[in-house]
Amino acid sequence: MSDSYKKTVHRAASVLIVFSCMVMAAPLLMAEETRLLTLEQAIEIADKHNKDIQKAKEYISWTEGKYVEERAAALPQFLASASVSRSHDESQLVFNSYYPDLIDRDNASVSVTQALFTWGQIGAAIRAAKEGEAYAQEQLNQYRQTVQKEVTVAFYDILLARELLELAKQNLRQKEKQLEESRNKYVSGVATDYDVLAAEVALKNAKPDRIRAENLLKTTRERLRFLLAMDKEAVDAQGDLNISYKPIPSFDEARIIAMENRPDLKSLDNRIKISKEMVKVANSLNKPRLDLRGEYGWNYYNPTDMPSGDGELWTMGIQLNFPFFDGLRTQGRVAQSKSDVRTVEIEKSKTIDSISLQLRDAINTVNESDEIVKALSDNVTQAERLLTMAEKGYALGVKIRLEVDDAEINLLQAKGNLSKAKRDYLSACTNLNWIMGVLSPDEKKL
């Protein structure tokens, strides 16, 4: 075998190995792609793809179909029919020897039925179906606001997890730096084995915090991806936890806003209207009803050994139906429908009471979070000054290393607590907007 041939085979094998590695690594590279999203982009994606919102949109389609179905009762009903038959009846020969053995009958016709008077049944059913469409729309609005709240909170959770991870990494780097410094001093003879061992222990204690922070970040990202219904693409939040303060409404102001904007209250109003219309429907079941009925067509009659005939036919008339006694079935349905009205009214009253309680808790939580953020902001400033003073004192020899370590730990804790407080404040504002029913792009929020 020649050397040139061996080189060619070697090159081909190398290319094949490289290509195989690229093919195997491609899915991994694709899996690592992460889409950075702003809060507005995340909310927009959720509004299009979230499963709960899609289900609510399908319910709107169902109610639209229900409205068309109920409206059909008020429109003329046309029916086209045709038949071809042959009959043979020997029993008639006993009475009439001239009765034909076979009779052929063919006919075709179009009939129409139009409700004239139904004691309000059709009108009430149509109005109920129309209110059903409005109810479905408010259900969609409620799902949209709930999903937006969940997406917003999940977004803030990612930002918090990222800041906590960065603080954990800073702490770890500080511990690595301290360990290296302790080892150098040990080599120089100005530190003992105890100092090195203490630095190693501190470094190992810092690693679990970083691992937990990394896992928290992964978990929060997966939570956001679930809410956005993005199965094949990793997502991440783009932004920070900066706060822009806005006036917090009083309880009375917030309650007025909630009563005007809460989609669940509006949907309960729709349900009350639907239930009242259903009372009218039930009450009409044992009342008189008038219908216009008509038919027009063609008929062909051909008996055996007898003259045949054909021609047009038509009928027109008004039909009255009056089920004046149905075993008290109608009274039972009316009682059930009235009970449904009272049940929904009680549910609305309970919802209003629940909203009032939620508003008080939400406003208190926002005020509490606001005060905590302001207090911790000053605490971070003081912790930074304390660390600066400790480092200068350590450089001048009037402070020991332990005091510097304590100052660093206090600063990291202060920053972590401040980040958590900011997240809690932003989430509390989001929750308050959701309770007031204004958590949507076209509403004024905190």
C-alpha positions as CSV (number, residue, x, y, z in Angstrom):
1,M,0.0,0.0,0.0
2,S,1.5,3.4,-1.1
3,D,2.2,6.3,1.3
4,S,-0.1,8.6,-0.7
5,Y,-3.0,6.1,-0.4
6,K,-2.4,5.9,3.3
7,K,-2.4,9.7,3.6
8,T,-5.6,9.9,1.7
9,V,-7.3,7.3,3.9
10,H,-6.0,9.1,7.0
11,R,-7.4,12.5,5.8
12,A,-10.8,10.9,4.9
13,A,-11.0,9.2,8.3
14,S,-10.1,12.5,10.0
15,V,-12.8,14.4,8.1
16,L,-15.3,11.7,9.0
17,I,-14.5,11.9,12.7
18,V,-14.7,15.7,12.7
19,F,-18.0,15.6,10.8
20,S,-19.4,13.0,13.2
21,C,-18.4,15.1,16.2
22,M,-20.1,18.1,14.7
23,V,-23.3,16.1,14.1
24,M,-23.3,14.8,17.7
25,A,-22.5,18.2,19.1
26,A,-25.2,20.0,17.1
27,P,-28.1,19.1,19.3
28,L,-26.2,20.1,22.4
29,L,-25.3,23.4,20.9
30,M,-28.9,24.0,19.8
31,A,-30.1,23.1,23.3
32,E,-27.8,25.6,24.9
33,E,-29.3,28.5,22.9
34,T,-31.1,30.8,25.2
35,R,-33.6,33.5,24.2
36,L,-33.3,36.7,26.2
37,L,-36.7,38.3,26.8
38,T,-37.8,41.6,28.3
39,L,-40.9,41.6,30.5
40,E,-43.1,43.0,27.7
41,Q,-41.9,40.4,25.3
42,A,-42.6,37.6,27.8
43,I,-46.1,38.9,28.4
44,E,-46.7,39.1,24.7
45,I,-45.6,35.5,24.1
46,A,-47.7,34.2,27.0
47,D,-50.7,36.0,25.6
48,K,-50.3,34.1,22.3
49,H,-49.2,30.6,23.5
50,N,-50.2,30.1,27.1
51,K,-52.4,27.0,27.3
52,D,-55.0,28.5,29.7
53,I,-55.4,31.5,27.5
54,Q,-55.8,29.3,24.4
55,K,-58.5,27.3,26.3
56,A,-60.3,30.5,27.1
57,K,-60.2,31.6,23.5
58,E,-61.7,28.3,22.5
59,Y,-64.5,28.8,25.0
60,I,-65.3,32.1,23.3
61,S,-65.6,30.2,20.0
62,W,-68.0,27.8,21.7
63,T,-70.2,30.5,23.0
64,E,-70.3,32.1,19.6
65,G,-71.6,28.8,18.2
66,K,-74.1,28.6,21.0
67,Y,-75.4,32.0,20.2
68,V,-75.9,31.0,16.5
69,E,-77.7,27.9,17.7
70,E,-80.1,29.7,19.9
71,R,-80.7,32.5,17.3
72,A,-81.7,29.8,14.8
73,A,-85.0,29.2,16.7
74,A,-86.2,32.7,15.7
75,L,-85.5,32.1,12.0
76,P,-87.6,30.1,9.5
77,Q,-86.8,26.4,9.3
78,F,-86.9,25.0,5.8
79,L,-87.0,21.2,5.1
80,A,-86.8,19.6,1.6
81,S,-88.0,16.0,1.3
82,A,-88.6,13.5,-1.4
83,S,-89.9,9.9,-1.5
84,V,-90.4,7.1,-4.0
85,S,-92.6,4.2,-2.8
86,R,-94.5,1.1,-4.1
87,S,-97.3,-0.5,-2.0
88,H,-99.3,-3.8,-2.2
89,D,-102.2,-4.5,0.0
90,E,-104.3,-7.6,-0.6
91,S,-106.6,-7.0,2.3
92,Q,-108.5,-4.3,0.3
93,L,-109.5,-6.9,-2.3
94,V,-112.1,-8.3,0.1
95,F,-114.1,-5.1,-0.1
96,N,-113.2,-3.8,-3.5
97,S,-112.3,-6.1,-6.3
98,Y,-111.2,-3.2,-8.4
99,Y,-108.6,-2.1,-5.9
100,P,-105.2,-2.1,-7.7
101,D,-102.6,-4.7,-6.8
102,L,-99.7,-2.2,-6.8
103,I,-99.6,1.5,-6.2
104,D,-96.6,3.7,-7.0
105,R,-96.3,7.0,-5.2
106,D,-93.7,9.7,-5.8
107,N,-93.5,13.1,-4.1
108,A,-91.2,16.0,-3.5
109,S,-91.9,19.0,-1.3
110,V,-90.4,21.9,0.7
111,S,-91.8,22.7,4.1
112,V,-91.3,25.8,6.3
113,T,-91.9,26.4,10.0
114,Q,-91.7,29.9,11.5
115,A,-92.3,30.6,15.2
116,L,-94.8,33.4,15.7
117,F,-95.2,33.6,19.4
118,T,-93.4,31.6,22.1
119,W,-94.2,33.6,25.3
120,G,-90.7,35.1,25.2
121,Q,-88.8,31.8,25.2
122,I,-86.8,32.4,22.0
123,G,-85.9,36.0,22.8
124,A,-84.8,35.0,26.3
125,A,-82.7,32.2,25.0
126,I,-81.0,34.5,22.4
127,R,-80.3,37.1,25.1
128,A,-78.8,34.4,27.4
129,A,-76.6,33.2,24.6
130,K,-75.4,36.8,23.9
131,E,-74.6,37.2,27.6
132,G,-72.7,33.9,27.4
133,E,-70.4,35.5,24.8
134,A,-69.8,38.5,27.1
135,Y,-69.1,36.0,30.0
136,A,-66.6,34.1,27.9
137,Q,-64.8,37.3,27.0
138,E,-64.5,38.3,30.7
139,Q,-63.2,34.8,31.4
140,L,-60.5,35.4,28.8
141,N,-59.6,38.7,30.4
142,Q,-59.4,37.0,33.8
143,Y,-57.1,34.3,32.4
144,R,-55.0,36.9,30.6
145,Q,-54.5,39.0,33.8
146,T,-53.7,35.9,35.9
147,V,-51.2,34.6,33.4
148,Q,-49.6,38.1,33.2
149,K,-49.3,38.2,36.9
150,E,-47.6,34.7,37.0
151,V,-45.3,35.6,34.1
152,T,-44.3,38.9,35.8
153,V,-43.6,37.3,39.1
154,A,-41.6,34.5,37.4
155,F,-39.7,37.2,35.5
156,Y,-38.7,38.9,38.8
157,D,-37.8,35.6,40.3
158,I,-35.2,35.0,37.5
159,L,-33.8,38.5,38.1
160,L,-33.5,37.8,41.8
161,A,-31.9,34.4,41.2
162,R,-29.4,35.9,38.9
163,E,-28.4,38.6,41.5
164,L,-28.2,35.9,44.2
165,L,-26.0,33.8,42.0
166,E,-23.7,36.8,41.3
167,L,-23.4,37.5,45.1
168,A,-22.6,33.8,45.7
169,K,-19.9,34.0,43.0
170,Q,-18.5,37.1,44.6
171,N,-18.4,35.4,48.0
172,L,-16.7,32.4,46.5
173,R,-14.1,34.6,44.8
174,Q,-13.4,36.4,48.0
175,K,-12.9,33.1,49.8
176,E,-10.6,31.8,47.1
177,K,-8.6,35.1,47.4
178,Q,-8.4,34.8,51.1
179,L,-7.2,31.2,50.9
180,E,-4.5,32.2,48.4
181,E,-3.5,35.1,50.7
182,S,-3.4,32.7,53.7
183,R,-1.2,30.3,51.9
184,N,1.2,33.0,50.8
185,K,1.4,34.3,54.3
186,Y,2.0,30.8,55.5
187,V,4.9,30.4,53.1
188,S,6.2,33.8,54.3
189,G,5.9,32.6,57.9
190,V,3.4,35.2,59.0
191,A,0.4,32.8,59.1
192,T,-0.2,29.5,60.8
193,D,-1.8,26.2,59.7
194,Y,-4.9,27.3,61.5
195,D,-5.3,30.3,59.2
196,V,-4.9,28.2,56.1
197,L,-7.3,25.6,57.3
198,A,-9.9,28.2,58.3
199,A,-9.7,29.7,54.8
200,E,-10.2,26.3,53.2
201,V,-13.2,25.6,55.4
202,A,-14.7,29.0,54.6
203,L,-14.2,28.3,50.8
204,K,-15.9,24.9,51.1
205,N,-18.8,26.5,53.0
206,A,-19.3,29.1,50.2
207,K,-19.6,26.5,47.4
208,P,-23.1,25.2,48.4
209,D,-24.5,28.7,48.2
210,R,-23.4,29.0,44.7
211,I,-24.7,25.6,43.7
212,R,-28.1,26.4,45.3
213,A,-28.2,29.8,43.5
214,E,-27.4,28.1,40.1
215,N,-30.1,25.6,40.6
216,L,-32.6,28.3,41.6
217,L,-31.8,30.2,38.4
218,K,-32.4,27.1,36.4
219,T,-35.7,26.4,38.2
220,T,-37.0,29.9,37.7
221,R,-36.1,29.9,34.0
222,E,-38.0,26.6,33.6
223,R,-41.0,28.1,35.4
224,L,-41.0,31.0,32.9
225,R,-40.7,28.7,29.9
226,F,-43.6,26.7,31.2
227,L,-45.8,29.8,31.4
228,L,-44.8,30.9,27.9
229,A,-45.5,27.3,26.6
230,M,-42.1,27.2,24.9
231,D,-41.0,23.6,24.9
232,K,-38.0,23.6,22.6
233,E,-36.3,26.9,23.5
234,A,-34.6,28.0,26.7
235,V,-35.5,31.5,27.9
236,D,-34.0,34.0,30.2
237,A,-35.0,37.4,31.6
238,Q,-33.4,40.6,30.5
239,G,-33.5,43.5,32.9
240,D,-32.9,44.4,36.5
241,L,-34.8,44.9,39.8
242,N,-34.7,48.7,39.7
243,I,-37.8,50.2,41.3
244,S,-39.7,53.3,40.0
245,Y,-42.0,54.4,42.9
246,K,-45.6,55.4,42.2
247,P,-48.3,56.6,44.6
248,I,-50.0,53.7,46.4
249,P,-53.8,54.1,46.3
250,S,-55.8,54.1,49.5
251,F,-58.2,51.2,50.2
252,D,-61.3,53.2,49.1
253,E,-59.6,54.2,45.9
254,A,-58.4,50.7,45.2
255,R,-61.8,49.2,45.9
256,I,-63.6,51.6,43.5
257,I,-61.1,50.6,40.8
258,A,-61.5,46.9,41.5
259,M,-65.3,47.1,41.4
260,E,-65.1,48.7,37.9
261,N,-62.4,46.6,36.4
262,R,-62.3,43.1,38.0
263,P,-63.2,40.7,35.1
264,D,-64.5,38.0,37.5
265,L,-67.1,40.5,38.9
266,K,-68.1,41.4,35.3
267,S,-68.4,37.7,34.5
268,L,-70.6,37.2,37.6
269,D,-72.9,40.0,36.3
270,N,-73.1,38.2,33.0
271,R,-74.0,34.9,34.8
272,I,-76.7,36.7,36.8
273,K,-78.2,38.0,33.5
274,I,-78.0,34.6,32.0
275,S,-79.7,33.0,35.0
276,K,-82.6,35.6,34.8
277,E,-83.1,34.9,31.2
278,M,-83.2,31.1,31.9
279,V,-86.0,31.8,34.4
280,K,-88.0,33.3,31.5
281,V,-87.2,30.3,29.3
282,A,-88.4,27.9,32.0
283,N,-91.5,29.9,32.7
284,S,-92.6,29.7,29.1
285,L,-92.6,25.9,28.8
286,N,-96.2,25.5,29.8
287,K,-97.5,28.6,27.9
288,P,-99.3,28.8,24.5
289,R,-97.1,28.8,21.4
290,L,-98.0,29.7,17.8
291,D,-96.1,28.5,14.7
292,L,-96.7,29.1,11.0
293,R,-96.4,25.9,9.0
294,G,-96.5,25.6,5.2
295,E,-95.6,23.1,2.5
296,Y,-95.3,23.2,-1.3
297,G,-94.4,20.3,-3.6
298,W,-95.4,17.8,-6.3
299,N,-97.1,14.5,-6.0
300,Y,-97.4,11.5,-8.4
301,Y,-99.9,8.7,-8.0
302,N,-99.9,5.6,-10.3
303,P,-102.1,2.6,-9.4
304,T,-101.8,-0.6,-11.6
305,D,-104.4,-0.8,-14.4
306,M,-105.9,2.5,-13.4
307,P,-105.3,6.1,-14.5
308,S,-102.4,7.9,-12.9
309,G,-102.2,11.4,-11.8
310,D,-99.7,14.0,-10.8
311,G,-99.6,17.7,-9.8
312,E,-98.6,20.3,-7.3
313,L,-99.7,20.4,-3.7
314,W,-99.5,23.1,-0.9
315,T,-100.7,23.6,2.6
316,M,-100.5,26.7,4.8
317,G,-101.7,27.1,8.4
318,I,-101.1,28.3,11.9
319,Q,-100.6,25.7,14.7
320,L,-101.3,26.4,18.4
321,N,-99.8,24.3,21.1
322,F,-100.8,24.8,24.7
323,P,-99.3,22.3,27.3
324,F,-101.6,23.6,30.0
325,F,-100.6,20.8,32.4
326,D,-97.2,19.0,32.4
327,G,-97.3,17.4,35.9
328,L,-95.7,20.6,37.5
329,R,-92.5,20.0,35.6
330,T,-92.4,23.7,34.5
331,Q,-92.8,24.9,38.1
332,G,-89.9,22.8,39.2
333,R,-87.7,24.2,36.5
334,V,-88.7,27.8,37.3
335,A,-87.8,27.1,41.0
336,Q,-84.4,25.7,40.0
337,S,-83.7,28.7,37.7
338,K,-84.6,31.2,40.4
339,S,-82.4,29.4,42.8
340,D,-79.5,29.7,40.3
341,V,-80.0,33.5,40.2
342,R,-79.8,33.7,44.0
343,T,-76.8,31.4,44.1
344,V,-74.8,33.6,41.6
345,E,-75.8,36.8,43.5
346,I,-74.6,35.2,46.8
347,E,-71.3,34.2,45.0
348,K,-70.9,37.8,43.7
349,S,-71.4,39.2,47.2
350,K,-68.8,36.7,48.6
351,T,-66.4,37.7,45.8
352,I,-66.7,41.4,46.7
353,D,-66.0,40.6,50.4
354,S,-63.0,38.6,49.3
355,I,-61.7,41.4,47.1
356,S,-61.9,43.8,50.0
357,L,-59.9,41.5,52.2
358,Q,-57.3,40.9,49.4
359,L,-57.0,44.7,48.8
360,R,-56.3,45.4,52.5
361,D,-53.6,42.7,52.6
362,A,-52.1,43.7,49.2
363,I,-51.9,47.4,50.2
364,N,-50.3,46.5,53.5
365,T,-47.8,44.2,51.7
366,V,-46.8,47.0,49.3
367,N,-46.3,49.5,52.1
368,E,-44.3,47.0,54.1
369,S,-42.1,46.1,51.1
370,D,-41.6,49.7,50.3
371,E,-40.4,50.5,53.9
372,I,-38.1,47.4,53.8
373,V,-36.5,48.4,50.5
374,K,-35.8,51.9,51.8
375,A,-34.4,50.6,55.1
376,L,-32.2,48.0,53.4
377,S,-30.9,50.5,50.9
378,D,-29.4,52.5,53.7
379,N,-28.1,49.3,55.3
380,V,-26.2,48.4,52.1
381,T,-24.6,51.9,52.1
382,Q,-23.6,51.5,55.7
383,A,-22.2,47.9,55.1
384,E,-20.1,49.2,52.2
385,R,-18.6,51.9,54.5
386,L,-18.0,49.4,57.2
387,L,-16.1,47.1,54.7
388,T,-14.0,50.1,53.5
389,M,-13.2,51.0,57.1
390,A,-12.3,47.4,58.0
391,E,-10.0,47.0,54.9
392,K,-8.2,50.3,55.7
393,G,-7.8,49.3,59.3
394,Y,-6.5,45.9,58.3
395,A,-4.0,47.5,56.0
396,L,-2.8,49.8,58.8
397,G,-2.7,46.9,61.3
398,V,-5.4,48.1,63.6
399,K,-7.9,45.5,62.4
400,I,-7.7,41.8,62.2
401,R,-8.7,39.6,59.2
402,L,-11.8,38.3,61.0
403,E,-13.2,41.8,61.2
404,V,-12.7,42.2,57.4
405,D,-14.4,38.9,56.8
406,D,-17.3,39.8,59.0
407,A,-17.7,43.1,57.1
408,E,-17.7,41.3,53.7
409,I,-20.3,38.8,54.9
410,N,-22.5,41.6,56.2
411,L,-22.2,43.4,52.9
412,L,-23.2,40.3,50.9
413,Q,-26.1,39.6,53.2
414,A,-27.2,43.2,52.9
415,K,-27.1,43.1,49.1
416,G,-28.9,39.8,49.0
417,N,-31.6,41.0,51.4
418,L,-32.0,44.2,49.3
419,S,-32.5,42.2,46.1
420,K,-35.1,40.0,47.8
421,A,-36.9,43.1,49.1
422,K,-36.9,44.7,45.7
423,R,-38.4,41.5,44.2
424,D,-41.0,41.4,46.9
425,Y,-41.9,45.0,46.3
426,L,-42.3,44.6,42.5
427,S,-44.3,41.3,43.0
428,A,-46.5,43.0,45.6
429,C,-47.3,45.9,43.2
430,T,-48.1,43.3,40.5
431,N,-50.4,41.5,42.9
432,L,-52.2,44.7,43.8
433,N,-52.7,45.6,40.2
434,W,-54.1,42.1,39.6
435,I,-56.5,42.4,42.5
436,M,-57.7,45.8,41.2
437,G,-58.2,44.3,37.8
438,V,-55.9,46.6,35.9
439,L,-53.0,44.2,35.1
440,S,-53.1,44.7,31.4
441,P,-51.1,46.8,28.9
442,D,-54.0,49.3,28.3
443,E,-54.6,50.0,32.0
444,K,-52.8,52.3,34.4
445,K,-50.8,50.3,36.9
446,L,-48.5,51.0,39.9
